[in-house]
């Protein structure tokens, strides 16, 4: 967690640029792709037809008709697969209306018969002033792949978090201790994106020292304290466990709308290492459970994933940097491997058993990686 | 202090580097000095030819190409290039940041690349310039090359002195860089002295950089930026800030006092006494030859540095009577005169002192003429958790051969010095200080790796 610090992943993208307005249950009065901007979308099991592939920017209405045999869903994606708006559960033979404020630029409309996969896609263009400059398609692909990763991490976190919450609700301290750290991995891998929704992080990942006056302490670390320091589960803890799941579900639902750019990916990777440097190496993050090393690994994994996706461009613009990053990622992973403990629930030695010399070594490794990683954004943003 | 009164270095920095071509600046010259034509302190002026005229113009650091402002002489630049490294015979600056590094790689070429990059950055910083592409004005997406806290500050007589420790030659039985046979015999591992209570985390180091400046921010900036450049190749093992010089190499100036309140370094080697420097401080070509079976000829023009963190038991010292304090040192507290004499610089009469008096034991006359060049600083690192000042002397001494310098002296002091009741050595390191960087094509340690 990080208190009160802005991240480079912009806050709630939808609010910032594109306002999706749910067209729930609106009756279609489509007048074609006229000044009112109504676009007909015909979804089938094998196709996704749009009545116009270019239209003026502004208030746009998508009128969806599902002519297929499967339940479908329709998404409008901005470059990098950022969700502009979407509707799920459009049954065979039914219609749905979706409206959105759409800025000038290129988009994709995707129909997903069976509500699965990447969908059948159509490129569309909203014309008007202020269209963003075309970006390197490799970077768009990187952003799209990263967005997918972020969503996967959220999707995988929920079952693990439910296991943890169930143990808490059952009052089973031992089971809750075993599942605590594992429930945090997906979050720790993608934390900068999660933090871009300013309201979720303070609810689920705040530490005692990050609380503001009057703020109720909720989330993982409050439960951590109960489990390891107080060694008992109160009635309030059980409610907190349920609240944690609600808040994480909110994250899972919204994470796809985060604004992600190649630069924010690169800086997000660096921020994950910042997290390691300020919270994990010091043992502050998991001060009761001492499960810092699993968080550490998750932060590194998340940073490495973002880097690997940007690497095709970074390696071309700055080959020496890519070489150094490859080396340092491998080095830090090898260092972490030295602290594995197969007896432990989370696979790592408890951090309070890691001595001063070993911590210094880890700290040096983090510095060795984070310094070149801080140059990744520039290598992605500009060719040399 | 006057320019004349603090002239030092002798020929030490007497060779102008290629980085200082426009040696025409000076307040009498009526010309705006080039940022690189900064005046050296004392001997550096021999290179630049301006001190004789009393020129004292210096350039302030700027982020871009703004015209430099003019400041006073204590903020001038010390020449980086010369036959000996600056920061030894150089008139002692007011502040210190000393850092010892561990090398975390074992690739010789990578280490050499780092030393070249360090040398380049050091030359820039000592001239008052920012590192790399500067602290501002670069790519918005990238962190700046320079960290920026020295922007707008003058060079402040910053010197950066580089050294290599015994563990660079061999560590855990491994000759990581293929230089094991080049370790000078004079670079000994210091023996354990009676009373030593050394903290391993504050001792040793594969490399060291001594940053001295009249402005602490300039010294800290230098170490911070070198550490940053080094991430992934070197890691700071320990570092020490010093806030007040305890010795001077400028005998005409007032002798500074240590944390015990006594004048220190009265009989120090003077920075402009070239004969004494050659005899006691600089390694000669002949020394290198004598040491040559170990391939140590690369040290000619260099020196050896011993660094000791000496904690002082400040509170108990302060409860000691003036008489006892003066007897322990062998000098009076006010003037600094040797026991039984009147003035600080009167020749000491050693038999008038207690046999355990510090000055009597340490004086060259009692040690077969052994001289070391002391360049230490007082430190106070807050308190120790028991309400006592964590303070003392960060002792730095340069010598031609550690075996006949510090080791010989300390063997005696550790056993007999009355001061031992009030001090404890808690950190220790020894480094070989290579000769100076000759010009802009040269780099720290080149001769060692040649």
Boltz contact constraints between the chains, C-beta under 6 A:
constraints:
  - contact:
      token1: [A, 263]
      token2: [B, 141]
      max_distance: 6.0
  - contact:
      token1: [A, 364]
      token2: [B, 235]
      max_distance: 6.0
  - contact:
      token1: [A, 367]
      token2: [B, 231]
      max_distance: 6.0
  - contact:
      token1: [A, 368]
      token2: [B, 231]
      max_distance: 6.0
  - contact:
      token1: [A, 368]
      token2: [B, 232]
      max_distance: 6.0
  - contact:
      token1: [A, 371]
      token2: [B, 231]
      max_distance: 6.0
  - contact:
      token1: [A, 374]
      token2: [B, 143]
      max_distance: 6.0
  - contact:
      token1: [A, 375]
      token2: [B, 142]
      max_distance: 6.0
  - contact:
      token1: [A, 377]
      token2: [B, 141]
      max_distance: 6.0
  - contact:
      token1: [A, 378]
      token2: [B, 139]
      max_distance: 6.0
  - contact:
      token1: [A, 378]
      token2: [B, 141]
      max_distance: 6.0
  - contact:
      token1: [A, 378]
      token2: [B, 142]
      max_distance: 6.0
  - contact:
      token1: [A, 381]
      token2: [B, 141]
      max_distance: 6.0
